């Protein structure tokens, strides 16, 4: 048996752009859960409140969780330059096109095995 710990995903919105996504493993699942545990608890608390500011804070925490997912699972980006340099996962998150960020994030979340409803978040 041969197993690759990463998989390549071609962008559907930007021809020539490819994402290298880390596959889920036991150790990687534990690592991801540790990283997002406190953020998701905080987000749930904020979402349960009635304050408008709390809802906005919950949205900000969700954005942080999404960035964390991307940085956890996106190993490499190819076929994309950001500000004249070959894109990295960090460059995609910080300065890259938002539609490519969202596409890469969806690929990472698909690899984690999240359901369609969970992926919407």
C-alpha positions in Angstrom: 0.0 0.0 0.0 1.2 3.5 -0.8 -0.2 6.5 1.0 0.4 10.2 0.4 0.0 12.5 3.4 -1.0 15.3 1.1 -3.2 15.7 -1.9 -3.2 18.2 -4.8 -6.4 20.1 -5.6 -6.7 22.2 -8.7 -8.5 25.5 -8.3 -11.8 25.7 -10.1 -11.8 29.5 -10.2 -8.2 30.3 -11.2 -6.8 28.0 -13.9 -3.2 27.0 -13.2 -3.5 27.5 -9.4 -3.1 24.3 -7.3 -3.4 23.7 -3.6 -1.5 21.1 -1.7 -3.7 20.0 1.2 -2.6 17.9 4.2 -4.6 14.8 4.6 -6.2 14.0 8.0 -4.4 11.6 10.3 -4.9 10.8 14.0 -2.1 13.1 15.2 -3.2 16.0 12.8 -6.8 15.7 14.0 -5.7 16.0 17.7 -3.5 19.0 16.8 -6.3 20.7 15.0 -8.8 20.1 17.8 -6.3 21.6 20.3 -5.8 24.6 18.2 -9.5 25.4 17.6 -11.0 24.2 21.0 -10.8 27.5 22.9 -11.7 29.7 19.9 -14.8 27.7 19.2 -15.9 27.7 22.8 -15.5 31.5 22.8 -17.4 31.8 19.6 -20.3 29.7 20.9 -20.5 31.9 24.1 -20.5 35.1 22.1 -23.1 33.8 19.6 -25.4 32.9 22.6 -25.5 36.4 23.9 -27.9 39.1 22.9 -25.5 41.9 22.5 -24.9 43.2 19.0 -21.2 43.6 19.8 -21.1 40.0 20.9 -22.4 38.8 17.5 -19.7 40.8 15.8 -17.0 39.4 18.1 -18.3 35.9 17.3 -17.9 36.6 13.6 -14.4 37.8 14.2 -13.6 34.6 16.1 -15.1 32.6 13.2 -12.7 34.4 10.8 -9.8 33.5 13.1 -10.9 29.8 13.1 -11.1 29.8 9.3 -7.6 31.3 9.1 -6.3 28.6 11.5 -7.9 25.9 9.4 -6.2 27.2 6.3 -2.8 27.5 7.9 -3.2 24.0 9.4 -4.2 22.2 6.2 -2.8 24.2 3.3 0.8 23.0 2.8 1.5 24.8 -0.5 0.1 27.0 -3.2 1.4 26.9 -6.7 0.6 28.9 -9.8 -0.1 32.1 -7.9 2.0 35.1 -7.3 1.2 37.6 -4.5 2.9 41.0 -4.8 5.5 39.6 -7.2 6.5 36.5 -5.1 5.4 32.9 -5.3 2.4 32.6 -2.9 2.6 30.8 0.4 -0.3 29.8 2.6 0.4 32.8 4.8 0.6 35.1 1.8 -2.7 33.8 0.5 -4.3 34.4 3.9 -2.8 37.9 4.4 -2.7 39.4 0.9 -4.1 37.0 -1.6 -7.5 37.1 -3.4 -10.3 36.3 -1.0 -12.0 34.0 -3.5 -8.9 31.8 -3.6 -8.6 31.9 0.2 -12.2 30.6 0.4 -11.6 27.9 -2.2 -8.5 26.7 -0.4 -10.3 26.8 3.0 -13.2 24.7 1.5 -10.7 22.1 0.2 -9.1 21.9 3.7 -12.4 21.6 5.4 -13.4 18.9 3.0 -10.3 17.0 3.8 -11.0 17.2 7.6 -14.3 15.4 6.9 -16.6 18.2 8.0 -20.2 18.0 6.9 -21.6 20.5 4.4 -23.4 22.4 7.2 -20.2 22.5 9.2 -18.3 23.7 6.2 -20.6 26.7 5.8 -19.2 28.1 9.0 
